[in-house]
Amino acid sequence: MAVTVASLTERFPEIGPTPEAVVTRAIAEATRRTSLAALGARYDDAVALRAMHLLAVSPQGLNARLDTKPTDNPLRASTYGQELLALQR
């Protein structure tokens, strides 16, 4: 099942106020940047978490950014990115 604006909003209702076009772009970018071959059955979860991470670290980002020092892995900058890192282990 592909990640859609509707499925992402259902799973993460905090993005409700975000314009649909912005969410659609985040899903598209997350889809391009996520490997189906590497994640298999966890692919949709990974796309959803990466899309949420991208929204969180965007200029109009959600309140999911973490107040951390820069690291070598930008996924550590949001709660969603950290969940994605855990999923990839």
N, CA and C of each residue as an Amber inpcrd file, in Angstrom:
protein
   267
   0.8340000  -1.1750000   0.0000000   0.0000000   0.0000000   0.0000000
   0.8830000   1.2430000   0.0000000   0.6940000   2.1060000  -0.9430000
   1.5050000   3.3190000  -1.0560000   1.0850000   4.3460000  -0.0050000
   2.0420000   5.1510000   0.4080000   1.7610000   6.2330000   1.3470000
   1.0760000   7.3660000   0.5860000  -0.0350000   7.8340000   1.1140000
  -0.7980000   8.9330000   0.5160000  -0.9700000  10.0370000   1.5500000
  -1.4460000  11.1820000   1.0900000  -1.7320000  12.2740000   2.0230000
  -2.7460000  11.7990000   3.0590000  -3.7810000  11.0930000   2.6060000
  -4.8220000  10.6170000   3.5230000  -4.2610000   9.6360000   4.5440000
  -3.4450000   8.6770000   4.0950000  -2.9160000   7.6810000   5.0350000
  -1.9180000   8.3090000   6.0060000  -1.1350000   9.2700000   5.5130000
  -0.1650000   9.9320000   6.3830000  -0.8830000  10.7910000   7.4240000
  -1.9330000  11.4860000   7.0160000  -2.7000000  12.3240000   7.9360000
  -3.4370000  11.4810000   8.9640000  -3.9110000  10.3160000   8.5500000
  -4.5810000   9.4230000   9.5000000  -3.5970000   8.9130000  10.5550000
  -2.4010000   8.5660000  10.1010000  -1.3950000   8.0390000  11.0230000
  -0.7900000   9.1330000  11.9020000  -0.6090000  10.3160000  11.3130000
   0.0040000  11.4460000  12.0120000  -0.9050000  12.6680000  11.8930000
  -1.9560000  12.7480000  12.6880000  -2.9230000  13.8370000  12.5550000
  -2.3320000  15.2320000  12.7840000  -1.1630000  15.3050000  13.3670000
  -0.5380000  16.6090000  13.5950000  -0.2390000  17.3620000  12.3020000
  -0.2640000  16.6720000  11.1570000   0.0000000  17.3860000   9.8920000
  -1.2780000  17.9470000   9.2750000  -2.4050000  17.7930000   9.9530000
  -3.6850000  18.2840000   9.4370000  -3.6540000  19.6970000   8.8890000
  -3.0450000  20.6580000   9.6000000  -3.0320000  22.0360000   9.0980000
  -2.0530000  22.2870000   7.9390000  -1.1910000  21.3270000   7.6450000
  -0.1950000  21.4950000   6.5840000  -0.8770000  21.4000000   5.2190000
  -0.5890000  22.3340000   4.3010000  -1.2050000  22.2700000   2.9730000
  -0.9360000  20.9320000   2.2760000  -1.9430000  20.4260000   1.5990000
  -1.8410000  19.1220000   0.9360000  -0.6760000  19.0660000  -0.0410000
  -0.4360000  20.1550000  -0.7670000   0.6620000  20.1710000  -1.7460000
   2.0160000  19.9780000  -1.0600000   2.1820000  20.5360000   0.1150000
   3.4340000  20.3980000   0.8620000   3.6200000  18.9400000   1.3030000
   2.5460000  18.3370000   1.7890000   2.6080000  16.9300000   2.2160000
   2.8820000  16.0260000   1.0200000   2.2370000  16.3000000  -0.1070000
   2.4450000  15.5110000  -1.3230000   3.9020000  15.5650000  -1.7600000
   4.4980000  16.7470000  -1.7160000   5.9220000  16.8790000  -2.0860000
   6.8150000  16.1030000  -1.1190000   6.5030000  16.1410000   0.1640000
   7.3090000  15.4080000   1.1460000   7.2140000  13.9010000   0.9040000
   6.0200000  13.4150000   0.5940000   5.8490000  11.9900000   0.3000000
   6.6290000  11.6090000  -0.9470000   6.5720000  12.4420000  -1.9780000
   7.2960000  12.1540000  -3.2210000   8.8020000  12.0960000  -2.9730000
   9.3140000  13.0580000  -2.2190000  10.7480000  13.0510000  -1.9300000
  11.1330000  11.8510000  -1.0730000  10.3090000  11.5490000  -0.0790000
  10.5850000  10.3940000   0.7840000  10.5730000   9.1010000  -0.0170000
   9.6650000   8.9990000  -0.9650000   9.5860000   7.8060000  -1.8210000
  10.8580000   7.6520000  -2.6490000  11.3330000   8.7590000  -3.2010000
  12.5690000   8.7140000  -4.0060000  13.7820000   8.3540000  -3.1670000
  13.7890000   8.7390000  -1.9040000  14.9700000   8.5770000  -1.0540000
  14.9420000   7.3120000  -0.1920000  13.9350000   6.4620000  -0.3900000
  13.7910000   5.2620000   0.4340000  13.8710000   4.0210000  -0.4520000
  14.6510000   3.0530000  -0.0430000  14.8980000   1.8530000  -0.8390000
  13.9310000   0.7230000  -0.4870000  13.1200000   0.3280000  -1.4500000
  12.2260000  -0.8150000  -1.2770000  13.0490000  -2.0900000  -1.0790000
  14.1270000  -2.2240000  -1.8420000  14.9610000  -3.4250000  -1.7460000
  15.5650000  -3.5830000  -0.3500000  15.9460000  -2.4750000   0.2610000
  16.5800000  -2.5430000   1.5770000  15.5740000  -2.7390000   2.7100000
  14.3430000  -2.2430000   2.5220000  13.3890000  -2.2470000   3.6360000
  12.2630000  -3.2540000   3.5090000  12.0220000  -3.7490000   2.3220000
  11.0040000  -4.7840000   2.1330000   9.6550000  -4.4140000   2.7170000
   9.1390000  -5.2350000   3.6210000   7.8080000  -5.0530000   4.1960000
   7.7150000  -3.7780000   5.0390000   8.8330000  -3.2130000   5.4360000
   8.8330000  -1.9900000   6.2500000   8.9090000  -0.7260000   5.3980000
   8.8450000  -0.8850000   4.0650000   9.0140000   0.2370000   3.1440000
   8.0120000   1.3670000   3.3950000   6.7260000   1.0580000   3.4880000
   5.7200000   2.1100000   3.6850000   5.9390000   2.8400000   5.0070000
   6.2840000   2.0970000   6.0550000   6.5810000   2.7480000   7.3310000
   7.7620000   3.7000000   7.1780000   8.7820000   3.2710000   6.4640000
   9.9670000   4.1010000   6.2620000   9.6360000   5.3460000   5.4470000
   8.8370000   5.1970000   4.3920000   8.4490000   6.3600000   3.5790000
   7.6540000   7.3390000   4.4400000   6.7170000   6.8390000   5.2330000
   5.9040000   7.7080000   6.0820000   6.7760000   8.4640000   7.0840000
   7.6830000   7.7560000   7.7390000   8.5500000   8.4080000   8.7230000
   9.4850000   9.4130000   8.0640000  10.0230000   9.0770000   6.8890000
  10.9120000  10.0270000   6.2030000  10.1270000  11.2560000   5.7580000
   8.9160000  11.0780000   5.2670000   8.0890000  12.2250000   4.8700000
   7.8210000  13.1290000   6.0730000   7.4890000  12.5210000   7.2000000
   7.2440000  13.3100000   8.4080000   8.5180000  14.0220000   8.8700000
   9.6490000  13.3560000   8.7500000  10.9190000  13.9890000   9.0970000
  11.1560000  15.2090000   8.1990000  10.9370000  15.0370000   6.9080000
  11.1400000  16.1550000   5.9780000  10.2270000  17.3250000   6.3220000
   8.9860000  17.0310000   6.6920000   8.0690000  18.0950000   7.0970000
   8.5390000  18.7610000   8.3910000   9.0470000  17.9620000   9.3120000
   9.4750000  18.4990000  10.6110000  10.6810000  19.4210000  10.4880000
  11.5840000  19.1250000   9.5790000  12.7970000  19.9440000   9.4580000
  12.6690000  21.0290000   8.3940000  11.5150000  21.1190000   7.7640000
  11.2980000  22.1660000   6.7690000  11.1420000  23.5150000   7.4690000
  11.2590000  24.6150000   6.7240000  11.1290000  25.9350000   7.3580000
   9.8200000  26.1280000   8.1350000   8.7290000  25.5690000   7.6560000
   7.4600000  25.6730000   8.3860000   7.2250000  24.4340000   9.2260000
   8.3050000  23.7550000   9.5900000   8.2740000  22.4580000  10.2590000
   7.3670000  22.3150000  11.4540000   7.0900000  21.0890000  11.7290000
   6.2590000  20.7300000  12.8680000   7.0540000  20.8620000  14.1550000
   6.3880000  20.7380000  15.2630000   7.0580000  20.7960000  16.5580000
   7.6750000  19.4530000  16.9140000   8.3130000  18.8290000  15.9610000
   8.9260000  17.5240000  16.1910000  10.4360000  17.5960000  16.0430000
  10.9470000  18.8010000  15.8760000  12.3980000  18.9350000  15.8070000
  12.9810000  18.7100000  17.1810000  14.1430000  18.1520000  17.1810000
  14.8460000  17.9300000  18.4380000  15.9180000  18.9970000  18.5810000
  16.1170000  19.4480000  19.7620000  17.1280000  20.4560000  20.0280000
  18.4510000  19.7510000  20.2880000  19.0900000  19.3320000  19.2010000
  20.3490000  18.6020000  19.3280000  21.4430000  19.3080000  18.5470000
  22.6430000  18.9810000  18.8950000  23.7770000  19.5070000  18.1450000
  23.8430000  18.8020000  16.8010000  24.3420000  19.4840000  15.7660000
  24.4520000  18.8210000  14.4590000  25.2820000  17.5460000  14.5530000
  24.8410000  16.5480000  13.8290000  25.5680000  15.2820000  13.7870000
  25.8280000  14.9260000  12.3400000  26.4900000  13.8040000  12.1410000
  26.7540000  13.3410000  10.7880000  25.5010000  12.7660000  10.1360000
  24.4160000  12.5780000  10.9040000  23.1870000  12.0120000  10.3550000
  22.0300000  12.9740000  10.5890000  21.5550000  13.6410000   9.5290000
  20.4800000  14.6170000   9.6930000  19.1660000  14.0060000  10.1810000
  18.9950000  12.6900000  10.0840000  17.7650000  12.0680000  10.5760000
  17.6380000  12.2030000  12.0910000  18.7210000  12.4810000  12.7690000
  18.6790000  12.6450000  14.2220000  18.0200000  13.9660000  14.6330000
  17.6850000  14.8190000  13.6640000  17.1380000  16.1470000  13.9600000
  15.6410000  16.1470000  14.2520000  14.9610000  15.0200000  14.0900000
  13.5280000  14.9880000  14.3960000  13.1530000  13.6590000  15.0410000
  12.0400000  13.6660000  15.7360000  11.5680000  12.4310000  16.3500000
  11.2600000  11.3830000  15.2860000  10.7280000  11.8140000  14.1510000
  10.4010000  10.8800000  13.0710000  11.6700000  10.2930000  12.4610000
  12.6910000  11.1210000  12.2830000  13.9570000  10.6370000  11.7520000
  14.5900000   9.6130000  12.6730000  14.4860000   9.8380000  13.9710000
  15.0470000   8.8710000  14.9090000  14.2620000   7.5590000  14.8830000
  12.9350000   7.6380000  14.7050000  12.1600000   6.4140000  14.5440000
  12.5660000   5.6710000  13.2740000  12.8250000   6.4110000  12.2040000
  13.2650000   5.7890000  10.9560000  14.6140000   5.1000000  11.1450000
  15.5160000   5.7330000  11.8450000  16.8190000   5.1020000  12.1170000
  16.6370000   3.7960000  12.8790000  15.7420000   3.7920000  13.8410000
  15.4740000   2.5700000  14.6050000  14.8680000   1.4900000  13.7130000
  13.9920000   1.8820000  12.8200000  13.3480000   0.9450000  11.8930000
  14.3780000   0.3050000  10.9590000  15.3940000   1.0680000  10.5740000
  16.3940000   0.5750000   9.6300000  17.4160000  -0.3430000  10.2660000
  17.4400000  -0.4350000  11.5810000  18.4240000  -1.3020000  12.2590000
  18.0730000  -2.7420000  12.0940000
